[in-house]
Amino acid sequence: MTKQKLILIGNGMAGVRCVEEILQLQPDAFDVTIFGTEPHPNYNRIMLSKVLQGDTPMSEITINDWQWYRDRGITLYTGETVTRIDKDRQLVYTDQGRKAAYDKLIIATGSLPFMLPLPGIDKPGVTAFRDMKDCQTMIEAGKSFKRAAVIGGGLLGLEAARGLLNLGMEDVHVIHNYRYLMNRQLDRRAADMLKRELESQGMKFLLEKNTERITGKKRVEGLQFTDGTKLAVDLVVVAVGIRPNVRLAMDSGIEVNRAIVVNDRMETSVPNIYAVGECAEHRDIVYGLVAPLYEQGKVLARAVCGEETEGYTGSVLYSQLKVSGVDVFSAGDIEDAELHTSMMNFDGIRKTYRKIGIRNNRIVGAVLFGDSADGNKLLGYVKQRADISVLEAEAASSSGGASGDDYICSLADTETICSCNGVTKGAIVATIREKGLDTFEQVRECTRAASSCGGCKPLVASLLKVTLESGDEEEQQVLPVCGCTSLGREELKAATAVGRYASAADAMKALGWRTPEGCGICRPAVQYYVGVTAAEPDFAATETAASYPVLADGTYAIQPRLYGGVMTAEQLRRIADVIERYGVPLAKMNGDGRLELLGLNAQAAANASEALGVPVAQAAHGRPVASVVTCGGSSYERGALRDSVALGAALERRLERMQLPASVSAGVSASPLHRAGTLIRDVGLVGVPGGWELYAGGSASPEVKEAKLLFTEQEEGAAPDTVAALLQLYSEEAYFGEPLWQWLDRTGAVQVRERLLDPRSRRALLARAVGPIRANGTIDHITNSEEQPKAVAR
C-alpha cells in the first residue's frame, strides 16, 4: 500500500505529539516530513527556565532526540521555514528553495512573543524569552552586566527574573502593569504571598507601572515610565505574552480570526489542512497551555487517520506550576466577583493557601499556593462542577484519620493523572508492576507522566507509593537483611530502638542471630541502629583503626579535616612530615576535594592521625561527613553573593561528629552558579540575596540526580544548625545504607521541610544532634533555645 504524505509545519511540542499519536494509531500509513524553524529537535519549552539558570544542557529538555526521528523514518528539516502553502496543488515551499507535496498537512507554527511597540524596542540588550536563542542571549548578558528589568509579571516573566538572579545579576526588577502578579492565574492573596516569597529571593517589583520608552544610545541603558520615573538597566526582557503565528496561514488563504479557525476535528477551512496548538482557534478560544494542546492532538490524529472521534469540545483552563520553587495551582473561576462564596484556608506558618470558588453550590474554581498536592483532585471537581457536598465528605474523612492516599486509591483506572501527556492511573499502575519500577524517576521515564510541567509529580509519587504498598502478599513478604536473621530492615530498626542495647553483640544475641558475630552486611547495620539510640557517639571506644576507612587491600585511609578546604602553611608542613615519617604510600585529593592518606597499616594509621595535629574524619557507629566542599568565596569567586568559605568551615565544624546511615557529601556555593557542585550533593547551601538556599537529595552516582530546594535560611549564623537538623532527621529515620536522596524521596520533601520549619520539631532535632568539639575536647549539644528559625519555605 502506498503511504500518504504527511507534512507537519512546526517541530514543537503540540505538533510532534500529534505525530506520535498518528504513528501509534497507524504506524505504517504515512510518510512523515517535519519542518522546524529552530535548529534543534523537539524540546520542552516549559523547561527553558532551567536552561536559563545555566546548569541544564539542551539535552536534558529534549523530548524527542535526533535518533527518535530516524527510528521512525521521519524526514526532519531543522533551521528551515515554510514560507508558502499552495493549497490547490497541495505543495509547501521553504526559505531554502525546497518544494514538498502533501496529502495531509498539519500547521503547528505555535506563537511568537508579543513585543511591545515601544521606542527603543529594537535596541541591543532587549530580548524576548521564548526559545533557546533568547536563553543564550540572556546567559551572555549575565556574564557582563548586573542590572536587568523584566517587563511582565506573569509566569514567564517571573521565571525569567529568577533565571537572571541565578546567573549572578544583582539588580533584577519585574515591571507589571497590574496591581498584583500573575493576575490571570492567582487571586490577590496568593499573588501577595508569591510576591513576598520572591522578594526574599532577591527580586524587586514595580507594580502598576507602564513603560513609555526604552532609552540608550548604542544599546539599552534604561526604562522610562509613563509616570515620569526612570530605571537604569543593562538588559530588558519582554515577557508580556504571546500572539499566534498565523502569517503563513493568512497568506495561503486559510480562514484566520485571532488564530487559525478549526472545527471540533481540528480541520481548517481548507480540505486536508489541519491546525493544532497555539496557532489554532477553537470555538473562539486560543489555548496556550500544554494539556489542551495535547488533547487537541489526540483528536486531530484520529481525524487524519480517518477514525471515529467525538471531537474536541474544549478544555478547562488550569495551571499547575512551580514558580521559582513555589508550587502554585489554579483552575476555573477564582475572582470573588465571579463567585457566590468561597472556602479558604490560610497557614501563615507553613505559607500555604487554599481557596475553593463556589457558585450555585457547585465548585467552579480553585487556587493552591505552597502545596499543590490536591491540584488534580480539585481540577476533577471543577471539571465536573461537583456539588459542595464532596468537600463536606472530604472534611469528614480527614477528621476521621483517613490517609492522604485515600484519594489516589478512589480514582478509577481511566482517570487522567498527567493531563499534559494524557497518562491515566491505570497506565501508570500497569507500567510500575510490569517493569518493576520503584522510583519516581523510573515512572516518569517510562510513562512520561510529570515530564512536562511537573505539576502532577505529587500525585504520581503518591500513586507509586500506593502501588508498591498494595502488591500481592507474596510480593509483600519481608526480605531479611541477610542470612544471619529473619528480620527485615524495618523490623531490625524497630527492634533495636525498643531494646536500647548496649552493644551490637548484645542486640544480635537478644534478637536471635543465627551467627553470633553476624556478617559484613548485618553487623554494620546493627552497630548503626544501636548507636543511634545511644546518648552520643562513643568515640573513645572507637579510637582504633576500625574507625578509619578500610581499603580494598585491607589497609586504612586517614582524611585530615581541613575545614571548608582551607589550610595553612603550618598544616601543610605537618602533613608533609607525616607523609615522610610514616611512609604513606599514596597521598591524593579525592573527587570531593579532600586530602586522603592511603595504604597505612593499623598502627601507622593511629600514629599518623595523632601526629597530624588536626582532627580526622572518623566513624563511630555510622558514616561521618568527611568534608564540606566550597568554592572561592566572596573574595575570589566571580559573581559571589556570600562568603561560602567561612560558612563551609563553620558547617564542617558543626557536622564533624555526626554519624549517618550512609556517606553524605556537602557543599557551599557563594552564588546560584553552584560552583561547589551543590546541585549534585546530598546537602548544599547556596548564597542568594535573601540568605542561604538549602538544597538536599542530589547525587552524582550511580545516577545523577538534581537536589531539591527546601527553603531559604535568612539568618547567616543559623544555616549550619539548619543542615544539622536535616541530617539529624535523616540519621534517625533512614535505613542503614539508604542514601539521603532515597530517604528524601521516600519521606517526601514537603514533610521534611515542614519538620525543619516547625520551631518545636527543629529544637528537638537540634537537642538530639551531636554538636561540634569544644576546645577542651568535649562535645557540644544544642540547647532548647526558644529562638525560632527565620526561614522562607519554597
N, C-alpha and C positions, 0 to 999 in steps of 0.2 A: 504494500500500500504506500502511495506517495505521501510523504509528510507535508503538512501545511506549513507555510512560512509564517512564523510569529515574530514580530518585532516589538521590542519594548524600548520606548524612548525615556531614558532616565534610569540610572543604576542605583537608586536609593532604596530605602527600607521598604516602602509600600510596594513599589513595582517588582522588586526581586522577590519579595514574599509572595506576591501574586503568581510569579513564575513557578515558585516552589509548589504552590497549591495545584497549578496546572499539571506539573510533572508528576505529582502524586496521583492525580486522577487519571491521566493518560500519558504515561512516561514515553511512549513511542509515537505519539501523534503529531508532534511539532518539531520543526527545525527552528531553533530559537536564536535570535540575534538581539544583542543588547547594546545600546549606545549610551555612554555616560560622559558628561562634560568634564568631570573631575578625573584626575589621573590615578584613581585608586579603585580597588574592588569595593563591593558594598560594605559600608561600615555603619556603626551605630551612632547616629548623630547626637543622640541623647547623652552619650558619654564624652562629648567633646570637652566638657569642663574638666574631665580627668586628664586629657592631653594638655590642656592649658596649664594645669598645675606643674607640668614639666617632668613628671615622673612616670608617665604612662605612654608607651610607644604606640604607634598606629596599629601594630599587630594585635594588641590587646582589645581594641574596639572593633576589629574587623569581624563582620558576621559571616561573610562568605569569601574565603580566600581565593587566590587565582586557581588553585587546584580544583576547587569546587566547580568552577565553570568548565574546566577541561574534562572532569569526570562525567559531566552530564552533556557533553558535546555542544555546549553553548558557545557561540561566537560573541566575544566581548570586545568592543572598541571603546577604550578609555581615552579621555582627552579629546573627544570628538563630539561635536554638537550637531544635532539635526536642525537644519535651517528651513526646510520646506517640506510640506506634505502634498503630493499630488493625489487627491482623494479619488479622482476619476480613474486614473491608471493604477492606483494603489502602489505608489512609489514614495520613498523618502530620499532626501538629498542632504548631505552633510557639508560642513565647512572644510572638509578635507577632499572635496570633489567626489565623494563616494555616492553611488546610487544603489538602493536596495529595494527589492519588491517584497510585498507582504500579502498574506491572505487575511491575517488578523493583526491589528495594530493597537497597542496599549500606550496611552500617553500618561506618563508618571513623572512629569517635569518638576513636581514639587512647588516650592515657593522661593521667593527672593526676599532678602532683608529689606525692610522699608527704611530708606534713608531720608531723613528729614530735609525738606527743601530750604536749607539754611545757607546764608552767605558763609563761605569758607568750608562747606561740607566736603569739598574735593581736595583739601589741603593734605599734604603728607602728615601722617600721625593721626588720621581719622580712619577708623575701620569699623566694619560690622563684626558680628560674632555668629557666623553661620556655618562655616566649613573649615577644613584643615588649613587652608591658606590664611584665613583670618587668625587662627590659633598661632600659626608661625609668625605672623605679623606682630601679635601681642607678645609672644615669647621674646622676639628680638628686641622689641621696645623695652621690655623689662630688664634687659641687660645694660641699657644706657640711661634710662630715665626712672624717676621716682614718684612722679605725680601723674595721676590718671583720673579721668572722670568717665563714668558710665551713664549714658542718658537712657533711662528706662528702669523702673523699679519692679519689673516682672521677674519671673523665674530666670529667664535668660540673662537679664541684666545683673541679678544677684549672683548667679554662678560666674559670670564674667568678673565681677568685682572680687569674689573670693579667689578666683584664679590669679588675678593680678596681685593680691596680697601674698599668695603663696609664691609668686615669682620674685618677691622681695620688694615690691613697690611700697613705699612708706606712707603715701598720702593718696588714698583712694576714696573718691566721692561718688555717691549714687544720686543722680538727679531724677526726680519723678514729679510729674505734673499733677498727681492726685494727692489727697491728704494722707493716704496710707499705702503701704507696699502691697504688691500682689493683689490689687483690688478686684481682679476678676476671679480669683480663687479663694480669698480669705475674707472674713469679716474684720471689723475694726479691732476687736480684742486680740484675735490670733495674729493679725498684722503687727500690732504694737508689741506683742511678745516676741515675734520674729525680729523686729527692729532692735529691741534691747539685746537680744542674743547676738545679732550681727555686729552691733556696736561694740560688744565685748570682744569680738574678734578683730576689731580694728577698722571696720567700715565707718564711713561718715555719710550722713544723709542730708540732702536739701530737698524737702518736700514742698509740694505746691509751687514749684518753680518751672518756668517756661524759658527755654533757651532762645535767644534772639539771633545770635550770630556766633561763629567760631572765629576767633581772632588769631593773628600771627602773620609774619611776613613770609618766610620761606616754608615754614611748617607751623603746625598748631602751637600756639602759646597760651591760649586761654579761652574761656567762655564768657559771653556777656548775656545777661538775662533781661527779660522784659521789665523787671522792676528796677533796672539800673545797676544792679550789683554785678560783680565780676568774680571769676575764679581762675587762677593761674594753673595751667595743666600742661603736660608734655604729650599726653595721649588721650584721645577721645574714642570711646567705644559706643556705637549707636546700637541699642538693643530695644527698640520701641515697638517691634512687631514684624510681621511678615506680610507679603502680598502674593497671591497665587501667580505662578509663572505661566501665563496663558498667551503670550505674544505669538508663539508658533501656531496655536490653535486658531487664534483670531485671523492671522494672515492666511490660514488654509481654509477659511470659510466654515469653520465649526462653530456652533452656537456657544456664545460666551456671555455670561452675566457678570457676576463678581469673579466667577471661575468657570470652568468648562461644565456646561449643564449636562447632567446624566440622569437617567431614569433608575428604577429600582434594580435593574440588571447591570447598572453601570455603563450602559450604552450611551454614546453621544448622539448628536443629531445626524451623524453620517454613518451609514452601514459599515460594519466590520471595524469600526474605530471605537475604542473604549477609553475611559479615563478613570484614574484611581489616585487617592491620596490628597495632598494639599492643593492640587491643581483642579480638583473636581468639586462641583457644587451639586448637592443632592437635596431636593425639597427646600431650596433657598438657604441651605446651611453648608458652610465650608468647614471641614474638621481639620484640626491641626495636631491632635494627639494620636499616639501610636495605635491604641486599641481600636478606635473606629476605623482607621485606615486598614488594619489587618482584617477587620470584619468585612469591609468592602472587598478586600482581595479574595476572600473565600467565595463571595457571591460572583464576582467577576470571573473567577476561574471556572466555576460551573457553567456560566453563560458562554464563555469561549469554547468550552468542551462540549457544548450542546446538551448539557444535562439539566434536569429539572431543578429549579431553585425557587424558594419562597420570596426571594428578592431581598434587597437591603431596605430596611424601613427606618433607618436612623439609629443613633446611639445616645445613651445617657452620658452627658459630658461629666467627666470626673478627672481629678488629678491625685495621684498618689506618688509623692515626690520626696526627695531628700534635698533640702535647700541648705547648702553649706553645712552639712552634717546634721540638720534638724529634720525629723520626719514630719511631713505635712500631708494631709489628705483633705480633699473637698469634693463634694458631689451634689448635683441638683441645686435647688434654691436655698440660699443661705442668708440673703439680706432680710432684715427684720420687716421691711416694707412689703415683702412678698409672702410673709408668714402670718398665721393667726397666733401662734405661740411657739415656744421652743423649749428644749430641755438642755440645760448647761451644767457642766462640771468643770471646775477650775481648781487646780492644785498648784499653789504658788511655790511649794517646797520642791516638788519634782518638775515644775514648769511644764505641766501638761494641761491641755484644754480640750474639751469635747462639747460640741453643740449639735443638737439634732433639730432640724426645722420641721414644723408640723403645720399642716393646713387641712381643714375639714377632717380632723382626727386621723390623717394619713401622714406617713413620713415622706417628706418631699426633698430633704436635703440634709447634709451633714458636714461638719468641719472637725478635724482632729489636728492637734498640734502637740509635738513632743513624743507621742506614742500613737502610731497609725496601725497597730496590730488589728484593730477592729474594722479597718477600712473595707475589706471585702464583704464582711457581714453587713455593714451599713449600706454599701453600694447595692447589695441584693435587696435590702429593704426599700431603698429609693427607687430602684427599677420596678419593683412590684407595687410601689405605692402602698406599702404594708400598713395595716392598722396599728395604732399605738399600743394595742394590747400586747404586741410582741415585746415591747420594751418592759412592760409590767412582768411578763413571764421571764424575761431575761434577768430582771432585778430579783425576782423571787428565787430563781435557780442560783444566782450568785450568793444571796444571803444564806442559802442552804448549803453552801460549801461546794457547789459544783465546780468541777475543774474547768480551766480556760480551754482545755482541749475538747470539751463537750461540743462546742460549735463545729469544729472540724469533723468530728465524728457524725454529727447530724446531717452533714451535707450529702446529697446524692452523688453517685459517681459521675453523673453528667454535668454537675455544677462546674463552672469555669473558675479555676484558681488564678491563673495568669491571663488576664484579659488582653494584655499586649500581644501575646503569642498564641492565644486561644487554647491553652493547655488545661484539660479537665482534671478533676480529682482522680477519676478512675485511671486516666493515662499515667499520672504520676505514681499512684499506688502500684499499678501493674509493672511499671519500669523498675521501681525500687525492689520489688520481690523477684522479678525475673533476672535482674542483673546483680542482685545482692548489694545494692548501694547502701552506704551508711553515713555519708557526709552530704552536707548541703551542696558543696561544690560539684560533687558527682551528679546529684539530681539536676542541678542547673545545666551541666554539660550535656546530659543525656536527654533531657526533656525540653530544654530551652526556657523552662519556667524561671521567672525572675532574671532573665538575661537582658532585658531591655531597660525599663525604667527602674527595676529593682523594688518597686513598691510592694510587691506581694511576697517579699522574702520572709517576713514573719510567718505568713500563712503556710508557705512551702516548708519552712523549718518545722513548724508545728505538725504538719502532715507527715513529714519524715519521722518525727519523734513518735507519733501515734502509731504509724505503720510498723516501726521497728518493735514497739512495745506490744503490739497485738498479733504477733506471729503465732504459728502453731505451737502447741505445748512442747513438741519435740524441739522446736527451734528455741523455745524459751528456757529450755533446760540450762541450768547454770554450769558454765565451764569452770573447772577448778583452776586455781592459779598455776599449779604444776602437779606432778605425780606424787608429791610428798603429802598432799592434803586433798580433801574433797571440797574444801571451801572455795567459793568464787571470790573475786576481788572485793566485791561489795560486802560479802559476808565476813571476809577477813578483816576489812577495815572496821566494820561494826563490832566484831568480837574483840579486837584489841582495844577499841575505845571503851568498851564496857569493862573489860578485865583490868585495865590500867596496870599492866605487868611491869616488873622491874627490869626485865631484860628480854631480848628476843628468844633466848633459850627457855626462859620461864613461859613465855607465850606459846612457843611451839609444843612444849611439854603439856601444858594445860589444854591446848586445843587438839590434842591427839595426833600430832605429826607422825607420819609413818616412818620417817627417818629423823633421828634426834637432832642431827646437825643441819637438816634442811639441805637445800641445793643453791646453786648460783642464781636461780630465778626467784625462789621464795624468800631466801634469807635476807637480801637487801630490803625486800618489801616489808617483811615483819619488823626488821630493825627500824624502818622509817615510821611505820604506824605506831610502834611502841614509843619511839622518840617524840612523836607529835603530842602524845598525851603527857609527856614529862613537863615539869615546870619550865625548864630551859635546857638547851643542849648541854651535855656533859663533855665539854671539850677536853677537860683534864684527863678524862678516861680514854680519849681517842688520840692523845699526842703520840701516835706511833705511825709507822709507815703506812698502815692501813687507812689513815686519814688522807693520804695523798693519792692522786690518780694513778691507777695501775696501767702500765703499758702492755703492748702485745707480747713482749719478750719477758714479762714478769718483773721488770724494773719499774722504777717510780719516776714521777714528774713532780717538780715543785713550781709554783706560779707566784712569784713575788707580787705583792699588791703595790701598784703604782697608781695611786688614786686619780681617777679621771685620765689616766695615761700620762700624767705629768711626773717627771723625775728630775732630781738634782744631780750635779756633777759628783757629789759625795756618794749618792746612792749608786751611780753608775760605776764608780771606782770599787765600791764594796762588792757589787755584782761581779765585776771582772775578777776581783781577788778570789771570790768563791768559786768561779768557774775554773781558775787555775789551781787553787788549793785542793779541790776535791775531784779534779779531773773530769769535769762534766763533759760527757761525750758529745752532746749537742745542745746548743743554746739558740733559740729561734723565736721569732714573733709569729704567733698563730693568726688565723683569719680574723679574729676579733681584736687584734692589735695588742694582745697581752703577751708578756715575755714568759717563755717556758724553758726550764732547765730539765732536759730529758736524759734518761738512761742511768739513773742513780740506784745503787742498792739501798736496802732499808736503812742501814746505819748512816750512810753518806747523805741520804735524803734528810734525816733528822738533824744531823750536824750542820749541813749546808743551810737548812731552813733557819736554824738558830743564828748562824754566822751572818746571814744577810742583813740583820738589823731592821728588817721591815716585816710586817705580817705577810703570811702566805694564805692563798685560798685553801680552805681546809674543810673536809667533810666530817660531820659528827654522825648523824643518822640519815642524812639526806644529801642533796646536791647544793653546794654554795653558789652564789652569784660570783663568778670568778673575776669579772671586771666590768666596768662601765665605759663604753666607748664614747668618745667625744670628738667634736670637730674643732676647728681652730679657735673658736670663741669670739667674743666681742672685739678683741684687739686685732685678730689676724684673719678672721673669716669674712670673705666678701658677702655683703647682704645680711650680716648678723644682726639680730634684733635683741638678743640676750646673751649673757655670759654662760655658755654651755660648759666651759672647762671648770669654772668654780662650782656650778651646780652638779656636774658629773662627779667631781671629787667628793662633794657632800653626800651625794646619793650613794656612792660606793661605800663610804664610811657607814652610812645608815643601814645598808643591806648586808654588810660583810659577814655577819654571824647568823644570818637567816639560813635555815635548812629547808630545801624544797624537794618536791617529789620527782622533778626532772631538771635537767640543765636549763638555765634561763639566761638569755642574752639581753643586755640592757644597753641603751644608747641615749645620748642627749645631743640634740641638734640646736644650733643657735638661731635657726630660721626655718620656715616651711620648705626650704630647699632640701631638707633631710640629708645633710652632708654626713651625718653619722649613721646613715642607713636605718633610721628609726622606723621606717615602714615595714621592714622585714625582720624586726627584732621582737622578742617576746614582750618587752616593755620599752616604751620610748617616751621621752619628754621633748617637746618641740617648742622653741621660743616663738611667740606671736605677740603682736602689740598688746593683747589683753591678758597676757600671762604665759602659762606653760600648758600646752595641749598634751593630754595624756593619751597615748596610744597603747593598745595591747593586742596580743594574738597574732603578731606577724611571725613569719617563718621563712628561712632561706633554704631549708632542706627537710625532708626529702622532696617536698614540693614547695614552690614559692607561694606564700600567702601574704596578702597585704593586711597590716594591722588595722584594727578598728579604733576610731576616735571615740573615746568615752566621754570626756568633758574637758573643760579648761580650768586649771587651778590658777586663781588670780593672785594668790599670795606667794611670793617668791620662796619664803622660808618653809612653806607648807608642802611644797612639791615632793621632797624626799619622803615625808611621812605619808603622803598620798600613795606613793608607789609601795611603801612598806605595808600599808593597809591592804592594798590589792594583793600583794604576794602572800600576806598572812592568810587572807581568804582562800587563795589558791592552795596554800600548803595544807589547810585544814580540810578542804572539800574535794580536792583532786585525788585520783588514784595514783599509787606509786608508778612512776614511769609515764604518766599521762602528760603530754606536752601542754603548755599553757593554752595554745590555740585550740586544742581539742576540748579542754576543760571549759574554755570560754564559749565555744560553740554549743557544748552540751548544756551548760548552765544558762546561757543567754546573756548577751551584752547588756541588755536593759536591766535585768535583775542585778547583775554585778554593779552596774552604775548606781542603781538605787541604794544598794547596800553601802557603797562608798560615800554617797551624798547624805545619807541619813546620819545625823550627828551622833546618835546613841550607838548605832552599829559601828560607825567609824572609831569612836572612842574605845569600844570593846575590842575591836580588832587590834588597835594600837597598844592596848593594855596587855594583850597576849603576845604581841610581836617582840622578838628579841631585839634590843637596841644596840647601838654602837658600843665599842670598847671605850671605857673611861681611861684616863691617863694611868690610873693605878692597876689597870688590867682587868677590873671587874666589868660586868656587862650591864648596860643601862636598860631600863624598861620605861615606856611612855606612861605617864600618869593619866588618870581620867580627867583631863583638862576640860573645862566647860566651854572652851572656845570652839565655835562652830567653823567648819571649813567654808572658805569663800570660794566656791567653785561654780562654774557655769556648765550646766548639762547640755549635751548635744543631742 
